[in-house]
Amino acid sequence: MTVHVEALIRSLGKSYPDLVQSGLITYQSKPQGASGSPVISLDMAKEGVFLSFSREGQILKEITLRIQNPKVKNWVFPNELPSPLKVKMSREWIHETLAEPDNIQPAKMVAGLSFGLTERYTLEGFHISVALQIRYDENEMVQKMTFLPTADLRW
């Protein structure tokens, strides 16, 4: 199944039933989460898309795209990205295309796990203020991209 990424971004703040009714999500499984957690999620692994919803109202609050997936041999992100984004993006290309980030978190090790450099950008032209967080791998290639309402930033 192909996911219309830009339409999903434009749907931040809409409910899971609305997304199903509009045809943006065709999965039979519903978002789930740990008991008592305020967040539920839907991992669309084959599509490289991870969606987070607030439990109350099942409101879409975050979209993460796995541009790279080291667990899958020869992984290629299977969906069209909103312009000007593309599947292979270096940090240099991002800076040339989107300008300098609003904020940067350096790479770090936590409990023996490596977390790459992360940058944050503010995107224009959406129905709400949208932030884009980009995580890079050790070669400064885009690994993950997360779109979320600026109001929900945790930095």
N, C-alpha and C positions, 0 to 999 in steps of 0.2 A: 504494500500500500504506500502511495506517495502522500506526504503530508505537505499542505500548503502553509509553509512557515510564516510568510508575511501575514496571511489571514489569521493565523494563531496569535501572532504578536498584536494584531489589531483587536483580538478578542480578550486580551488581558482584562480582567474584571468581570467577565461573563461567567455564567454558571456551566457546570459540566453538562446538565441536560440541554442547555441552549447549544453547546458545541456539538453534541450528538445530533440534535434536531437539525442543525444547519449542515451536517455532513462533514464537519471538520475532523471529528473523531468517529471512526467506524469500529473501534474495538468493542468486543462484547463484554470484556472485563471492566469493572468500575474502579475508580481510584480507591486505594486502601491505605491504611496507616496504623501505627501502633495505638492501642487503646489509650485514650486520654490525650493523645497528641493533637494539637490544634491544626496539624497539617496532614493531608492525605496526598497520595501521589499515584501516577500512572506512568509506568516505564514502557515506552514503545521501543523496545530494544532493537528490533530489526530496522526501524526507521531512524534510529539514532536520536530519538526525542524523549526527554523526560519532563513530565508535567507535574507541577505542584499546585495543589488547591487548598484553600482554607477549608477545614472540616465543616464549619458552619456555613451553609449555603452552597458548598462545593464550588467556590469562586476561584477561577484560574488566577494564580498569583505569580507564577514563575515558569519559564520555558527554558530548558537547557538542551543545547544541541551538542552531541558528541561528534565533532568534526573528525577526530581521530579515535580509534578504538583498538588499543593494543591487544585486546583479548580476541579479536577476530582477524584472522589472516587476510591480507589484501583488502582491508576495509576501505570503502569509499562512501562518504556521506551520500545517502541516496535521494536527498531532496534538493529542490531548487532553493537557493538562499536569496533573500531580498537584495536588490541592487544597492550598492556595488559589491557586496560580499561574494566570495567565491570559495570553493572547497579547499584549495591550497593557499594559505595566507601566512606570510611571515610577519613578525613584529614590525619590521621596516615597512612592509607594504601597508599594514594597518595604519601606521603613523603618517605615511604619505597620503593615504586615502581618507582617514577619519580625523587627522590632525593629532595633536598631543592629547593624552588621556586627562581626565579630571582628577584621577587619583591612581596611585600605584601601590601594590603590596608586593614586596620582594619575595623571591622563592624561599621556602623554608622546609625544615624537617620537623615532623610531628610524629612521635611514637614510632620512629623508624621509617615513616612514609614521607616521600618527597612530594611537595606541592609546588608547582611551578609558579613563576611570576604571573601576577594577575593585574589587569588594568581595567579601569572603569571609564565609560563614556556616557554622555547624555545624548539621546537620539531625538531628533526633531521630526515633526510631521505625523505624529500619531495622536489618537484621541485623548490620550493622557500622557504625562511626562514619563518617558521610558528610559531606563538605564540599561546599558549593555556592559556586562562583565566578561572579559576575555581572559582565559587561562592559557598560558603557553607551555610547551614542553621544554626540555633542556636545550633544544636547538632553536628556540624562539619561533616555533611554528604554532599556529593556533591549534589548541587541543579541544577546548570546550568554549561555548559561548552561552551566556545566560541573559535572558531578557526578563526584566521585571519592572513594575512600577517604581519610579524614583522614590515614592513615599515609603516603600518597603525595604529600602537599602539598609544593610546591616554593618556598614563600614564604620 
